Amino acid sequence: MDLLKSAACQEIEKYEQDLISLGKKLWRLSEPGGKEVKSSETIVNFLVSHEFSVTKHYRGMPTAFRADFGENEIGGKKRPNVCVVCRFDAHRKLGHVNGNNLQALTAVGTVIAIKSIIRTSSAEIGKVCVLGCPNSAKGWLIKMLNRKAFKDIDVVLSAMPGNRTEWDPVYVASKTYRATYSGLAAVVKEDSFAPAKNALDAAVHAYSNMLAMKEHFGPHWVAEGAITRGGHVGGKEPKQCETVIKIKGHTDRDLALLERRILPCFDAAAQSSGCELDLVLGDKSYRSMINNKSIVYLMQLNAYYCGVLATPLKKRQVMPSVDLANVSHVVPSVCPIYFIGTDAEVGTAEFKSAANHHQAYCYSISMAKTLAMTAVDFLETPLIQFNCKNDLEETLRKEKDETTFMVFPVNQVTVYSLPNAIPVDSNTGWSKQV
């Protein structure tokens, strides 16, 4: 371990108790997404005390912030800017079932270590910033991306607490659609046929079509649907019915294939029932996560020195969609999972309890050291900076090639017909005409 990395770890150890106190305070606050006023203020005050320049209400979001230290353009030369994502929202009713208090601790510990390296380094090696992202459950990091929050950033680091350590986890891509069928409201009579435009029939047919199509799904495809509005009075057919569909795939290619299979099911239901279809894409569309290969490799090397080892897995487990995945298609990014000392699943009451145990805070401190050491490698080595950027470009190019396809190939039309009805010497029957 070189001197800079050793100094980064020592800086985290110096403020270890302060960081643990920060994590415990956030766990007690447990503020829901979009309303994390006290949590945001607590983290901002901590960063200000460590000489970070903080911008509150970042990109028009009340509880978002950005804290910077250093310069990324010195003497006309551009220096790298390392960004660490900080999440601090909790579930509205259940509290920190995702362990975002630990995620915030890890992020803050990482940036104060990088700050000390930038300050003490003999060369001007770059800049560090932390983006405080509220309401991560609703994908507000995508909003920050759309509002150009990552335009001056060269690499994004993040780590999520979990029940295992995995450096390159699969975060699925997903999209949500809302299908609204409009027909004619009518009272059902026993002695009459159903109306020609039955919105409820359309919604049921669409759902049935989707279930039938599941037989032809790929191994990593998931489609979920629910009729969210189907009438309130028995015996009376509603004028409108609404169905919500969520589709998931391991990669963007999987999602594109699945989308082409599923959406025609809803159009067919509208045509067969004579209803109008209003199909709207939801605002929560997540891409698949691209964990940058070069950064993942460096993290594994640095984690060894910190005692953070990957958990042996018989089968790779799939993680829910994450908003950082959209950022990873624009900026080299990583989002590993790290073990916090429990086998409980993320999102459960048991995991919430484990997220406030002392061992969970110790594991988070070790992960902060790992991220800080990885950031040191990135800041002081131009070749690594080049490799990270090149890895992302290569992955995007490969992904583009995979998704540039015709989902349903249009084959040459073949028509079969009887040539004539007059007997001939040759064998008669169906002849092929193209």
KOLTOR-731181 format. One record per residue (C-alpha): residue number from 1; residue in three letters; x negated, y negated, z negated. Coordinates in steps of 0.001 Angstrom, whole numbers. Each point is the difference from the previous one (the first is absolute). Layout:
k,r,c1,c2,c3
NUM,ala,X,Y,Z
...
***
This chain:
k,r,c1,c2,c3
1,met,0,0,0
2,asp,-1485,-3357,1021
3,leu,-227,-3052,-2255
4,leu,3026,-1796,1450
5,lys,2272,2992,-528
6,ser,-1327,489,-3499
7,ala,676,-3662,-777
8,ala,3559,328,1339
9,cys,706,2957,-2293
10,gln,-1506,-1818,-2978
11,glu,2266,-2993,651
12,ile,3077,2236,-135
13,glu,-1249,1656,-3190
14,lys,-573,-3446,-1514
15,tyr,3673,-906,421
16,glu,1412,3508,-400
17,gln,2048,-782,-3118
18,asp,1379,-3195,1553
19,leu,1053,1950,3084
20,ile,1692,2693,-2084
21,ser,1838,-2692,-1966
22,leu,1149,-1484,3316
23,gly,1340,3378,1138
24,lys,1859,536,-3276
25,lys,1573,-3448,122
26,leu,1216,570,3567
27,trp,1461,3364,-1045
28,arg,1961,-1689,-2791
29,leu,1277,-2766,2290
30,ser,1287,2405,2701
31,glu,1593,-2672,2182
32,pro,1968,1036,3119
33,gly,-1075,-850,3543
34,gly,353,-3649,967
35,lys,418,-1064,-3643
36,glu,-3487,738,-1358
37,val,-474,-3540,-1340
38,lys,-1758,868,-3260
39,ser,-2009,2842,1542
40,ser,-1242,-2257,2794
41,glu,-837,-2765,-2464
42,thr,-1914,2430,-2239
43,ile,-2199,1206,2859
44,val,-530,-3525,1351
45,asn,-1121,-1263,-3419
46,phe,-2438,2904,-280
47,leu,-1504,-779,3407
48,val,-213,-3741,-706
49,ser,-1935,779,-3188
50,his,-2491,1843,2214
51,glu,-478,-3043,2257
52,phe,2161,1076,2923
53,ser,1715,-2651,2093
54,val,3699,941,-38
55,thr,2781,-950,2420
56,lys,3440,613,-1496
57,his,3256,549,1930
58,tyr,-2147,1376,2801
59,arg,1623,40,3461
60,gly,3264,-1268,-1457
61,met,508,2870,-2457
62,pro,729,-1163,-3574
63,thr,-2034,2639,-1857
64,ala,-2677,662,2626
65,phe,-3500,-1412,-372
66,arg,-3447,35,1520
67,ala,-3209,-366,-2010
68,asp,-3347,-663,1741
69,phe,-3648,-104,-965
70,gly,-2929,-747,2315
71,glu,-292,-1244,3559
72,asn,402,1992,3190
73,glu,-1546,-2633,2269
74,ile,-3415,-1240,-1091
75,gly,-2344,-2047,2163
76,gly,2120,637,3079
77,lys,-237,3765,-500
78,lys,3073,2047,-797
79,arg,-262,2235,-3045
80,pro,2312,2934,-780
81,asn,3084,-496,-2149
82,val,1075,2953,-2157
83,cys,3646,79,-1090
84,val,1426,2059,-2856
85,val,3785,445,-171
86,cys,1585,-441,-3440
87,arg,3501,1345,-742
88,phe,1835,-682,-3240
89,asp,3733,577,532
90,ala,1977,2659,-1857
91,his,3214,1900,616
92,arg,3062,-2042,-850
93,lys,1292,2497,-2586
94,leu,-2752,2548,-592
95,gly,-3057,-2233,-421
96,his,-3504,880,1224
97,val,853,3461,1347
98,asn,-2458,-616,2873
99,gly,-2798,-1160,-2297
100,asn,-452,-3429,1556
101,asn,-1401,-1256,-3311
102,leu,-2958,2316,671
103,gln,-212,-1095,3617
104,ala,-235,-3628,-1123
105,leu,-2673,884,-2565
106,thr,-2037,1769,2678
107,ala,325,-2924,2416
108,val,-970,-2654,-2557
109,gly,-2908,2077,-1296
110,thr,-1273,459,3553
111,val,50,-3695,901
112,ile,-1702,-1245,-3175
113,ala,-2803,2505,669
114,ile,-358,-1171,3613
115,lys,48,-3622,-1207
116,ser,-2986,645,-2254
117,ile,-1919,1547,2912
118,ile,737,-2951,2283
119,arg,-1121,-2413,-2712
120,thr,-3251,1776,-904
121,ser,-1022,1124,3492
122,ser,-3037,-1769,1432
123,ala,1641,-65,3442
124,glu,3420,-1425,794
125,ile,1686,3327,665
126,gly,3618,-1080,373
127,lys,3301,-545,-1738
128,val,2575,1915,-2037
129,cys,3714,-642,-377
130,val,2888,1710,-1734
131,leu,3506,-123,1455
132,gly,2732,231,-2597
133,cys,2840,1747,1810
134,pro,3425,-33,-1684
135,asn,2878,2357,698
136,ser,-2110,2761,1509
137,ala,3013,2342,-66
138,lys,1678,-2230,2606
139,gly,-3121,-237,2168
140,trp,-851,-3648,-601
141,leu,-3594,612,1036
142,ile,1406,285,3533
143,lys,1496,-3464,-462
144,met,-3423,-1286,-1031
145,leu,-1513,1624,3086
146,asn,2591,-1640,2250
147,arg,-753,-3342,-1643
148,lys,-3715,260,922
149,ala,-1238,752,-3521
150,phe,-2715,2338,1345
151,lys,-1316,-2137,2857
152,asp,-3396,-743,-1650
153,ile,-511,3391,-1684
154,asp,-2465,2658,1166
155,val,876,2969,-2200
156,val,2833,868,-2399
157,leu,-483,2211,-3057
158,ser,2734,1500,-2153
159,ala,560,3067,-2181
160,met,3212,1575,-1282
161,pro,287,1950,-3281
162,gly,1299,3540,329
163,asn,-173,3586,-1246
164,arg,-3033,869,2131
165,thr,-2984,-1616,1701
166,glu,171,-89,3789
167,trp,-2128,-2296,2132
168,asp,1915,222,3273
169,pro,3648,687,-903
170,val,2794,149,2553
171,tyr,2424,-2913,-320
172,val,2899,663,2362
173,ala,1271,-2422,2610
174,ser,3700,-788,-319
175,lys,2814,-2072,1452
176,thr,3527,-701,-1179
177,tyr,2946,-617,2321
178,arg,3539,-1122,-754
179,ala,2625,1253,2458
180,thr,3382,-1750,-132
181,tyr,2876,1488,2000
182,ser,2975,-2217,854
183,gly,3298,1567,1036
184,leu,3707,-492,-659
185,ala,1530,124,-3463
186,ala,2998,2340,-109
187,val,2122,2081,-2339
188,val,-365,3723,620
189,lys,3277,1761,768
190,glu,464,3755,-155
191,asp,1949,123,3250
192,ser,-2316,-2118,2111
193,phe,-3428,164,1438
194,ala,-2810,-2032,-1548
195,pro,-596,-3441,1503
196,ala,-2319,-178,2976
197,lys,-2434,-2256,-1849
198,asn,-718,1607,-3351
199,ala,-2989,-1547,-1789
200,leu,-33,2664,-2708
201,asp,-132,2770,2595
202,ala,-2931,-1767,1649
203,ala,-1937,-209,-3278
204,val,637,3666,-781
205,his,-937,1085,3528
206,ala,-3224,-2010,-185
207,tyr,-973,1653,-3266
208,ser,892,3443,1388
209,asn,-2071,-669,3120
210,met,-2976,-906,-2165
211,leu,342,3219,-2009
212,ala,195,2046,3201
213,met,-3127,-1693,1342
214,lys,-2013,984,-3104
215,glu,-449,3462,1481
216,his,-2277,-1577,2598
217,phe,-2015,-2187,-2380
218,gly,-3774,69,-149
219,pro,-1722,1281,-3175
220,his,-485,-3491,-1455
221,trp,3319,-1597,949
222,val,2654,-1018,-2515
223,ala,3386,-1612,664
224,glu,2406,-1017,-2740
225,gly,3439,-1509,430
226,ala,2935,-1129,-2088
227,ile,3422,-1427,827
228,thr,-35,-3092,-2202
229,arg,3353,-1399,1092
230,gly,2738,2385,1074
231,gly,3243,-1467,-1254
232,his,1570,-394,-3442
233,val,3569,1261,433
234,gly,973,3572,833
235,gly,2106,436,3131
236,lys,-1113,-3293,1505
237,glu,-2775,-111,2529
238,pro,-2360,-2960,-455
239,lys,-734,-2451,2758
240,gln,-3727,210,-704
241,cys,-2304,2687,-1352
242,glu,-3651,-369,-883
243,thr,-2783,2580,-72
244,val,-3545,-521,-1236
245,ile,-2754,2121,1537
246,lys,-3582,315,-1212
247,ile,-2588,1792,2116
248,lys,-3524,986,-1069
249,gly,-3105,1423,1624
250,his,-3612,603,-978
251,thr,-1239,-2205,2831
252,asp,1340,-2775,2192
253,arg,131,2520,2853
254,asp,2198,2327,-2071
255,leu,2297,-2900,-799
256,ala,246,-1069,3651
257,leu,906,3539,1083
258,leu,2566,364,-2756
259,glu,1513,-3386,775
260,arg,597,1016,3611
261,arg,1712,3183,-1167
262,ile,2206,-1524,-2698
263,leu,1270,-3281,1449
264,pro,1813,1603,2985
265,cys,2022,2026,-2543
266,phe,1624,-3190,-1225
267,asp,570,-1386,3471
268,ala,1641,3269,1069
269,ala,2358,-151,-2994
270,ala,1097,-3496,1006
271,gln,666,1005,3601
272,ser,1933,3151,-896
273,ser,2250,-1839,-2472
274,gly,490,-3136,2080
275,cys,-1468,-2233,-2722
276,glu,-2447,-2861,177
277,leu,-3412,580,-1571
278,asp,-2110,-2653,-1707
279,leu,-3401,1544,-761
280,val,-2294,-2223,-2075
281,leu,-3609,711,-1005
282,gly,-563,-708,-3694
283,asp,-2630,-2406,-1272
284,lys,-1908,2831,-1708
285,ser,-1949,1676,2811
286,tyr,-3223,1594,-1198
287,arg,-2806,1245,2198
288,ser,-2257,2934,-837
289,met,-3028,-778,-2157
290,ile,-3412,-209,1672
291,asn,-2554,614,-2735
292,asn,-3216,-1314,1528
293,lys,-2439,2902,392
294,ser,-3142,-1970,-823
295,ile,1454,-1462,-3198
296,val,1432,3360,-1090
297,tyr,-3445,1570,399
298,leu,-1649,-2747,-2056
299,met,2648,288,-2715
300,gln,-615,3705,-412
301,leu,-3733,-578,-421
302,asn,497,-2790,-2524
303,ala,2717,1895,-1877
304,tyr,-2465,2798,-700
305,tyr,-2123,-2386,-2084
306,cys,3115,-1093,-1918
307,gly,1209,3524,-681
308,val,3054,-323,2247
309,leu,358,3219,1992
310,ala,2655,1069,2478
311,thr,2625,2454,-1253
312,pro,-137,3366,1829
313,leu,3269,466,1891
314,lys,1376,3127,1655
315,lys,2151,-2182,2227
316,arg,-86,-3710,732
317,gln,2847,-1785,-1718
318,val,1893,-2721,1801
319,met,448,-3400,-1626
320,pro,2942,-2366,530
321,ser,-382,-2916,2391
322,val,-2186,-2886,-1164
323,asp,-43,-3574,1293
324,leu,-3806,-71,91
325,ala,252,2421,2945
326,asn,1163,-2843,2255
327,val,-3025,-2043,-1074
328,ser,-2319,2941,746
329,his,843,-323,3717
330,val,-1347,-3571,-32
331,val,-2835,2,-2570
332,pro,-2222,2936,-1089
333,ser,1673,1294,-3168
334,val,59,2828,-2522
335,cys,2574,1105,-2548
336,pro,-1138,3103,-1910
337,ile,1844,1659,-2880
338,tyr,-1796,524,-3305
339,phe,762,2339,-2887
340,ile,1135,-1611,-3282
341,gly,86,3101,-2196
342,thr,3500,1356,622
343,asp,1699,2547,2241
344,ala,3254,-1979,-14
345,glu,1326,-1184,3345
346,val,-173,-3701,826
347,gly,3364,-1664,-555
348,thr,983,2023,-3072
349,ala,403,-986,-3652
350,glu,-2904,2316,-877
351,phe,-2294,-1861,2396
352,lys,1098,-3328,-1486
353,ser,-986,1226,-3459
354,ala,-3339,1320,1284
355,ala,-736,-3367,1637
356,asn,-339,-1529,-3483
357,his,-2317,2645,-1464
358,his,-3611,-852,-772
359,gln,-1352,2649,2382
360,ala,1976,-1552,2877
361,tyr,-1691,-3337,-651
362,cys,-3407,1703,-106
363,tyr,638,1709,3346
364,ser,1043,-3376,1434
365,ile,-3232,-1592,-1225
366,ser,-1967,2728,1802
367,met,1988,-619,3182
368,ala,-702,-3729,-255
369,lys,-3722,799,-131
370,thr,354,2197,3088
371,leu,1737,-2746,1992
372,ala,-2499,-2633,-1170
373,met,-2966,2130,1058
374,thr,1632,620,3374
375,ala,496,-3753,414
376,val,-3701,-547,-746
377,asp,-911,2434,2795
378,phe,2266,-1886,2379
379,leu,-1226,-3476,-937
380,glu,-3725,661,176
381,thr,-132,2274,3089
382,pro,917,-1500,3408
383,leu,-89,3464,1598
384,ile,2759,1205,-2328
385,gln,2073,-3058,891
386,phe,-418,840,3677
387,asn,836,3687,-537
388,cys,3192,-819,-1904
389,lys,1228,-2262,2761
390,asn,-1010,2505,2667
391,asp,1782,2858,-1808
392,leu,3238,-1972,-66
393,glu,-232,-902,3691
394,glu,-707,3623,924
395,thr,2936,1268,-2078
396,leu,2368,-2559,1523
397,arg,-1184,874,3501
398,lys,564,3707,-632
399,glu,3404,-720,-1517
400,lys,986,-2069,3025
401,asp,-977,2831,2337
402,glu,2072,2476,-2026
403,thr,3117,-2171,-31
404,thr,-161,-911,3688
405,phe,2149,2857,1219
406,met,3371,790,1521
407,val,1976,1657,-2760
408,phe,2459,1778,2293
409,pro,-1779,719,3331
410,val,2207,-518,3027
411,asn,-461,3131,2098
412,gln,778,220,3682
413,val,3714,654,388
414,thr,841,3521,1152
415,val,3393,684,1641
416,tyr,1364,3504,511
417,ser,2692,671,2648
418,leu,1375,2666,2341
419,pro,-1349,-840,3475
420,asn,3015,1352,1910
421,ala,2826,2477,-211
422,ile,-848,1805,3228
423,pro,-1742,3349,-436
424,val,-3525,121,1351
425,asp,-2546,2744,404
426,ser,-2149,-1328,-2813
427,asn,881,229,-3680
428,thr,2686,-2499,-901
429,gly,394,-1720,-3320
430,trp,-1209,-3091,-1818
431,ser,-2627,-1945,1876
432,lys,-2168,-2671,-1545
433,gln,159,-3472,1513
434,val,-2196,-2817,-1240
***
